Amino acid sequence: MKFSLIYEAQTTDASREGDHRVFKETVEQALLAEQVGFDTIWCVEHTSLTNYAHMSAPETFLAYLAGRTTRIGLGHGVVCLPPAMNHPIKVAERVALLDILSGGRVHFGVGKGGSQQEAGAFGYDLDELQPMIDESMYLVPKMFVQDEIEHDGKYIKIPKRPIHPKPFQDPHPPMYLACTNTDALLRAGQRGMGALVLGFGGPDEVAKKNAVYREAWANRKPEDQVGFRPTQHLAALCPTVVMADGQAARKIGIRGQRYFMESLAYWYTGGERPDPAKWGDDLVQADTGEMVIRSRFASEEVVVNFADPALAMMNPNHAYGTVDDCIGYVGRLQEAGVDEVLFLCQMGTVPHDAQMETIRNIGEHVIPFFNREKARACA
């Protein structure tokens, strides 16, 4: 099992100074992650989603990290493929060059983006994008291996041209698909791609996604393969805050998750813009009387009960707490069939020092625990 971090460049401060700060802190966290043994830094790509995600040019951020690091993987999670946003020629060129400069450390995920806010910025209707994305995802890996490319498709037309450079990895970096619903999971499996899935619904929900993906993979057809490097791999997002003070970690984590969900809902479903200054320590009261955070993203409903500290520790929907809490939760993800855990601790209101403590605790305690378990299993 792999252990990675994923970044949105989410911030409560959308000012120029706030942008400077969030990227400076993200670099500092990524450098620490390499030191303590994480496998990959993944970066999303979003446009025009104020506060929720300021990671609008992940290729630039990852190229900078490539020059500051020597070992850790560099993950596009994902490159959005609407042609006016990222033309397939430019995608192939950027990914190949990043792979060369990093010595073959790139992981290449693709998707369409998740909101009309983003699609509309480039003149598209979100509901009409999928055929364009399909055309592009099949086209890009051909540019990695063919001396010249010529394409006359419905959405993309390219006269005969050479595309340079070619990637460091042969034939190309492993490819993944963003999977926010069952159809996307099926496509990933059928097309021989890795699956990047949400994990807010907890390990039981992840296990269901894993079953769908593995069955689709087992029944895939050669003619449906995207690219030339079949990659069976399921990576699941895992909201995380891990501190010596478990109760403090849970409080920070649930506040961060609330900000994450509400800022997401603002852009995706027209909800209210989150205002942490008005929250205090209050949470949402459900009809049952439980104090919860409740939201929906794509196919997942998220309900986290924080009414009782004891129940909070056992809640299956997060890895907030101590090292032991995190180990227990990650163990459940492993049982669910996850090949890689994408730890998410950069959630709006989560302070930089709490994120650094989380990365250090996972690197110094959680990752070694599972490495020892693996060594014992192989002995």
N, C-alpha and C positions, 0 to 999 in steps of 0.2 A: 504494500500500500504506500502511495506517495502522499507527501504532506506539503501543501502549497498555500500561498496567500493570493487573494483576489482583490483588486482595487477599482473603485469607481471615481476616486477623487471627490468623494462626497464631503460637503462642507456646509456649516450653518452660516458662514460668512461669504457672501458672493461678491464682495468688493475686490478690487485689485490686490489689496494687501492680503485678503483671505485666500485668494488663488496662490499667491507667492508662498504663503505659509503651508497650505495643504500639500503642495508638491515638494517643498523642502522636507516636510515631515515624512512624506511617502518614500522619498529617496532614503532618508535615514532608517526607516523601518525595513526597506528592502535590503540595505547593506547589512543590517543586523541579521535578517533572515538568512542571508548567505552564510554568515559566520556561524550560526547555530544549527545549520543542517537542513533547512527547508529545501524542497526540490525545485519549485518553480514560482515565479512571480507572474500572475495573470493580470491583464488589464482589459477592461471593457472598452467599448467605443460608443459614446453617446454625443449627440449634438443638441444644443438649445434646451437642455434640461437643468435650469438654474437650481443650485443647491443639491439636487439629487445626484448629478454626475457631471463633473467638469473634465473628465478624461476624454477629451474630444480628439486628441492626436496621439493615440497609444504607440504608434510606430516611432514617434519622436522620443517619447518617454522611455520606451524599451531600448532604443538605440543608445540613449544616454546611459541606461543601466548596463548595457553590454560593455561599455567602456569603463565602468566603475567596478565590475565584477569579473570573476574568472570561471565560476562553476555553475551557478544557479540557472535554471531554465527560464526562458523568456516566452510567456504565453500571450498570444492574441486571443482574448476571450470575450468578444470575437471581433473580427473585421466585418463591418456591415457592407454588404455587396450590392446595394442599389447602384447601377452604373454611374449615375450623375454624382453620387457621393464618393464612390471608390471604383473607378474604371478598372476592369480586370487586368489590363496591361500594367497599370501603376501598382496594383496589389501584388502581382507576380514579381515586379522589379523590387519593391520595397521589402517583401518577405525574403526574397533570395539574398538581397544585400545584407539584411539584418542577420540572416543565417551565416553568411560568410564572416561578417565582422565579429560575431559571437562565437565562432568556431563550432557551429552546428548545435546551438542550444535552443532553437526556435520551436515552439508548438503553435500550430496555425489553425485557429478556430474561425468559423464563418457563420453568418446569420443575416437577418434582414433588419434588425432594429425592432423596437417594441412599441413605438407610439406614433400617432399621426403627427404630433408635434415635430418629430424628427423627419418622418417621411415627407411632410409638407414643406419642410425647409428646402428640399431638393425637387419640389414640384411633383411629388408622387402621392397616390392614395395608398395607404398602408395595406388595405385589403387586396390590392392588385399587384403587390410586389413579388409574391412567391415565385411565379414563373420566371421573372427576371433573375431572382436569386439562384434558382436552379440552373439556369443557363450559365451564369457566371461561375458557380462553384465547379461545374464540370469543365469549364474552359481554363481557369487559372492553372490547375496542375499540368495541363498539356503544355503550357508555356514553360514550365519547369524542366521538361524533358525533350521537347522538340526544338530543332534548330530554328525553324520558322513556323509561324502560326498564320492561318487564314481562316476566317470564320464569317459566315453569312447567316446569322440567326434572326429570330423574330425581334429581339430587343438589342442585340449587340452585333455590330458589323465591323470587321477588321480586315483590311486588305493584307496581302501576304507581307509579313514583316518578321525580322529576327527580334527576339526579346532577350535582353541581357540585364544582369548576369544570371547564371544558374546557381541554385542553392548549394551550400556546403554539404548538406545531407543528401544522400543518393538513394532514391530518385528525388526526394523532397522531404520537408518536415512532415511529421504526423499531422493529420487533419482531423478536426473535430467540428461538431455542429451544436449550436445553441439549442437546447431542448426545453422549451417552456410549456409544452403540451404533448399529448400522446402522439399526435401526428408527426411531430418533429422527432420524437423518440423512434418511431417506426422508420422514418426516413434515415436517421443516423445508422440504425442497424442494417437496414436494407442496402444502404450505400457504402457499407464497410468503413464508417467513420466513428471516431470516438464521440461520446455524448457528454455534454456539459449541462448538468441538470440543477434545478433549484433544490434546496434542502430545508426550506423553512417549515415544511410539513412534518419533519421528524423522520427517524429511521424507518418506521413502518411504511410511510409514503414513498421513501426512497427505494425500499425493497420492491414495491409494486412497479416503480419505474424501471428498476433493474430487470425484472422479469420480462417486461415488454421489450426492452432493448435487446436482451440476450436471445429471446425467441426470434426477433426480427433478424438479428445477426446470423443465427443458425440457419435461417431459411433464405438468406440473401442470394441473389443471382449475380454471376460475374459481370453481366452487361450493365448492371446498376451501379457498379463500383465507381466512386468518386476518387479520382487520382490513382496512384500506382503503388500505394502503401497501405494496405488494409490495417486498420487500427481498432482493435477491440478494447475499449477503455471507457469506464463510466466514472466521471468526476462529479462530486456533489458539493454544493455550497453549504458551509457550516458557520452560522453566526456564532461568534466566540468572544468572550472576555474571560481571561484566566488570571487570577490574582491570589496572593496569599490570603487576603480577606475575601472569602467566598461570597459573603452577603453583599459586600461593596461591589464585587464583580457583577453579581446578579442585578443589582440596582442600576449600575452603569450600563450593563448590557441591555436590559429591557428598555431603558430610556433611549439608547441608541437604536434599538430595533424599532421603537415607536417612530422615531424620526425618519428612519429608512423607509418604513411602510407609508407614513403619511406624505413624505415628499414624493414617493413613487406614485401614490394615489392621486396627488395633485396633478401630475402630468398625464397619467394613464387613464384615469377615470373621472377627472374633474372634481376631485375632493378639495377640501380646504388646504391652503398652504400651512405647513406645520409652524407653530410658534412656541418653541420650548420655554420661552420666558413666562408663558401663561400656565405651564404645566404644574409647577411646583413638584411635589412628589406624588401627585394624583395619577391614577390610572383610570381606565374605562370600566364602568360597572356594567356587567352583563345582566341579562334578565334573571339569571340564577342567583344573583347577588355576589358572584365571584368578581374579583378585581382582575381584569384581563386586558390584554391588547389583542384586538381582533382586526384582521385586514384580509385582503385577497389580492394575490398577484398571479396572473396567468391562471394556471389550473389549480393553484394551491390556496386553501384557506388556512390562515395562521391564527391560532388561539393559544396564548401563553398565560397561564394562571399564576399570579404572584400574590394571592391573598394570604398564603401561609408560607413562611420561610421553609418549612419542612417539605411542603408540597412543591415549592419552587425548585428545591434541590433535585427532586425526582422528575420534574417536568421533562418530557421527551423531546421538546421542541427547541432546545438550545444547548450550548456548551458553555453556559455562564457559570462561573464558580471557581473552585480550586482546581489544582492539577488533577486530583483524584476524580472530581466531577467530569473534567474534560476527558480523561482516560476512559471513564465509563461510557460516556456518550460516543466517543470515537469508536470504541469497541462495538457498539450497536451499529454504527455505520459500516464497520467492517463485516459484521454478520449480515447486513443488508445487501452486501455484494459490491461495495464501493471500491474502486481501484485507486482513487485519489480524493483526498479531502481538501476542499478549497475553503480555507479559513477566512472568514470575513469579520474583521474587527474595526475597520474604518467605516463606522456608521455615524455620520453627522455629529452627534453630541459626545461621542466617546473621546476622552482626552488623549492627547499624544502619549503622555506618560503611561496611561493604562494600556494603550496599544503596544508600546515597547515592552512593558512587563508581560503582556500576553505572549508576544513573540518569543521573549526570552524563556518564559515558562514552558511553552510548547517545545522549543528547541532543546532545552536542557533536561526536560523531564518526560514529556509526552512522546516525542519521537524516539528517544532512546528506549522507552518502555516497549514500544511496538517493534523496534528493531531487535530487542532481546527476545521477544516472543517469537519473532520470525526465525531467529537463530536456533532457538530451542526446537521449533517445529521441524527445522531442516536437519537437526542433529541425528 
